[in-house]
Amino acid sequence: MDDILLETEMNMQNAIETMEKRLLNIRAGRANPAILDAVLVNYYGTPTPLKQLATISVPEARQLMIKPFDKGSLNAIEKGIYDANIGLTPNNNGDVIILNIPALTEDTRRDYVKQAKTISEDCKINLRNIRQDSNNDIKKSEMTEDEQKEATEEVQELINKYNKIVDDKLKEKEQELMTV
């Protein structure tokens, strides 16, 4: 019984971590280096994550500065940013690439909130699937009926706990997005 509950909790934590990573990719009008996590640069024929090729800093609240370790990779980094389709236009000055984060309009903010809600709903679906798998494992196990009932209740307590975490994270992201 403990093994099933432990595995269930680990899977639920992984679902929350995945949701948090996806929420980081929704920009809130402020510079956040995590926006560039999905950017792959074709570096000598190999797709390489941008953060392995350059340092990414935030010189101002709405600006990212990318300073490559190898200046010869500036054009490849610029092309990688365009190809990633993250909605930002790189400005290459020969030494560094500057990304200006535009201010969000009210409509854009609402769209991003919708995206955040979709991501949180996906997470809740994932949590329900994990619960279903755990309950199936409990039924297949060689526990007594009382032990199965107790284990099922504990799994339900876990999903309640993690659903609350999802709701809190969504509320936090919504507040971040709607703050001007």
Contacts in CASP RR format, 6 or more apart in sequence:
PFRMAT RR
TARGET T0000
AUTHOR 0000-0000-0000
METHOD contacts of the structure
MODEL  1
MDDILLETEMNMQNAIETMEKRLLNIRAGRANPAILDAVLVNYYGTPTPL
KQLATISVPEARQLMIKPFDKGSLNAIEKGIYDANIGLTPNNNGDVIILN
IPALTEDTRRDYVKQAKTISEDCKINLRNIRQDSNNDIKKSEMTEDEQKE
ATEEVQELINKYNKIVDDKLKEKEQELMTV
1 138 0 8 1.000
1 141 0 8 1.000
1 143 0 8 1.000
1 147 0 8 1.000
1 150 0 8 1.000
1 151 0 8 1.000
4 134 0 8 1.000
4 137 0 8 1.000
4 138 0 8 1.000
4 141 0 8 1.000
4 151 0 8 1.000
4 155 0 8 1.000
5 134 0 8 1.000
5 151 0 8 1.000
5 154 0 8 1.000
5 155 0 8 1.000
5 158 0 8 1.000
7 134 0 8 1.000
8 130 0 8 1.000
8 131 0 8 1.000
8 134 0 8 1.000
8 155 0 8 1.000
8 158 0 8 1.000
9 158 0 8 1.000
11 130 0 8 1.000
11 133 0 8 1.000
12 127 0 8 1.000
12 130 0 8 1.000
12 158 0 8 1.000
12 159 0 8 1.000
12 162 0 8 1.000
13 162 0 8 1.000
15 123 0 8 1.000
15 126 0 8 1.000
15 127 0 8 1.000
15 130 0 8 1.000
15 162 0 8 1.000
16 123 0 8 1.000
16 162 0 8 1.000
16 165 0 8 1.000
16 166 0 8 1.000
16 169 0 8 1.000
18 123 0 8 1.000
18 126 0 8 1.000
19 119 0 8 1.000
19 120 0 8 1.000
19 122 0 8 1.000
19 123 0 8 1.000
19 166 0 8 1.000
19 169 0 8 1.000
20 169 0 8 1.000
21 37 0 8 1.000
22 119 0 8 1.000
23 116 0 8 1.000
23 119 0 8 1.000
23 120 0 8 1.000
23 169 0 8 1.000
23 173 0 8 1.000
24 32 0 8 1.000
24 34 0 8 1.000
24 35 0 8 1.000
24 37 0 8 1.000
25 34 0 8 1.000
25 35 0 8 1.000
25 37 0 8 1.000
25 38 0 8 1.000
26 112 0 8 1.000
26 115 0 8 1.000
26 116 0 8 1.000
26 119 0 8 1.000
26 173 0 8 1.000
26 177 0 8 1.000
27 35 0 8 1.000
27 101 0 8 1.000
27 104 0 8 1.000
27 112 0 8 1.000
28 104 0 8 1.000
28 112 0 8 1.000
28 173 0 8 1.000
28 176 0 8 1.000
28 177 0 8 1.000
28 179 0 8 1.000
29 62 0 8 1.000
29 101 0 8 1.000
29 102 0 8 1.000
29 103 0 8 1.000
29 104 0 8 1.000
30 61 0 8 1.000
30 62 0 8 1.000
30 101 0 8 1.000
31 58 0 8 1.000
31 60 0 8 1.000
31 61 0 8 1.000
31 62 0 8 1.000
31 63 0 8 1.000
31 64 0 8 1.000
31 99 0 8 1.000
31 101 0 8 1.000
32 58 0 8 1.000
33 51 0 8 1.000
33 56 0 8 1.000
33 57 0 8 1.000
33 58 0 8 1.000
33 64 0 8 1.000
35 64 0 8 1.000
35 86 0 8 1.000
35 88 0 8 1.000
35 101 0 8 1.000
36 50 0 8 1.000
36 51 0 8 1.000
36 56 0 8 1.000
36 64 0 8 1.000
36 66 0 8 1.000
36 81 0 8 1.000
36 84 0 8 1.000
36 86 0 8 1.000
37 49 0 8 1.000
37 51 0 8 1.000
38 84 0 8 1.000
38 86 0 8 1.000
39 49 0 8 1.000
39 50 0 8 1.000
39 80 0 8 1.000
39 81 0 8 1.000
39 84 0 8 1.000
39 86 0 8 1.000
40 47 0 8 1.000
40 48 0 8 1.000
40 49 0 8 1.000
40 50 0 8 1.000
40 80 0 8 1.000
40 83 0 8 1.000
40 84 0 8 1.000
41 47 0 8 1.000
41 48 0 8 1.000
41 49 0 8 1.000
41 50 0 8 1.000
41 53 0 8 1.000
41 73 0 8 1.000
41 76 0 8 1.000
41 77 0 8 1.000
41 79 0 8 1.000
41 80 0 8 1.000
42 48 0 8 1.000
42 76 0 8 1.000
42 79 0 8 1.000
42 80 0 8 1.000
43 53 0 8 1.000
43 73 0 8 1.000
43 76 0 8 1.000
50 56 0 8 1.000
50 66 0 8 1.000
50 77 0 8 1.000
50 80 0 8 1.000
50 81 0 8 1.000
53 68 0 8 1.000
53 69 0 8 1.000
53 70 0 8 1.000
53 73 0 8 1.000
53 77 0 8 1.000
54 66 0 8 1.000
54 67 0 8 1.000
54 68 0 8 1.000
54 69 0 8 1.000
54 73 0 8 1.000
54 77 0 8 1.000
55 66 0 8 1.000
55 67 0 8 1.000
55 69 0 8 1.000
56 64 0 8 1.000
56 65 0 8 1.000
56 66 0 8 1.000
57 64 0 8 1.000
57 65 0 8 1.000
57 67 0 8 1.000
58 64 0 8 1.000
58 65 0 8 1.000
59 65 0 8 1.000
62 100 0 8 1.000
62 101 0 8 1.000
62 102 0 8 1.000
62 103 0 8 1.000
63 98 0 8 1.000
63 99 0 8 1.000
63 100 0 8 1.000
63 101 0 8 1.000
64 88 0 8 1.000
64 98 0 8 1.000
64 99 0 8 1.000
64 101 0 8 1.000
65 96 0 8 1.000
65 97 0 8 1.000
65 98 0 8 1.000
65 99 0 8 1.000
66 77 0 8 1.000
66 90 0 8 1.000
66 96 0 8 1.000
66 97 0 8 1.000
66 98 0 8 1.000
66 99 0 8 1.000
67 95 0 8 1.000
67 96 0 8 1.000
68 74 0 8 1.000
68 77 0 8 1.000
68 96 0 8 1.000
68 97 0 8 1.000
71 94 0 8 1.000
71 95 0 8 1.000
74 92 0 8 1.000
74 94 0 8 1.000
74 97 0 8 1.000
75 92 0 8 1.000
77 90 0 8 1.000
77 97 0 8 1.000
78 90 0 8 1.000
78 92 0 8 1.000
78 97 0 8 1.000
81 88 0 8 1.000
81 90 0 8 1.000
81 97 0 8 1.000
81 99 0 8 1.000
82 90 0 8 1.000
88 99 0 8 1.000
88 100 0 8 1.000
88 101 0 8 1.000
89 99 0 8 1.000
89 100 0 8 1.000
90 97 0 8 1.000
90 98 0 8 1.000
90 99 0 8 1.000
91 97 0 8 1.000
91 98 0 8 1.000
91 99 0 8 1.000
91 100 0 8 1.000
104 112 0 8 1.000
104 177 0 8 1.000
109 177 0 8 1.000
109 178 0 8 1.000
112 177 0 8 1.000
113 173 0 8 1.000
113 174 0 8 1.000
113 177 0 8 1.000
113 178 0 8 1.000
116 170 0 8 1.000
116 173 0 8 1.000
116 174 0 8 1.000
116 177 0 8 1.000
117 170 0 8 1.000
120 166 0 8 1.000
120 167 0 8 1.000
120 169 0 8 1.000
120 170 0 8 1.000
123 166 0 8 1.000
124 163 0 8 1.000
124 166 0 8 1.000
127 159 0 8 1.000
127 162 0 8 1.000
127 163 0 8 1.000
127 166 0 8 1.000
128 159 0 8 1.000
130 159 0 8 1.000
131 155 0 8 1.000
131 156 0 8 1.000
131 158 0 8 1.000
131 159 0 8 1.000
134 155 0 8 1.000
135 152 0 8 1.000
135 155 0 8 1.000
138 148 0 8 1.000
138 151 0 8 1.000
138 152 0 8 1.000
138 155 0 8 1.000
139 148 0 8 1.000
141 148 0 8 1.000
143 151 0 8 1.000
END
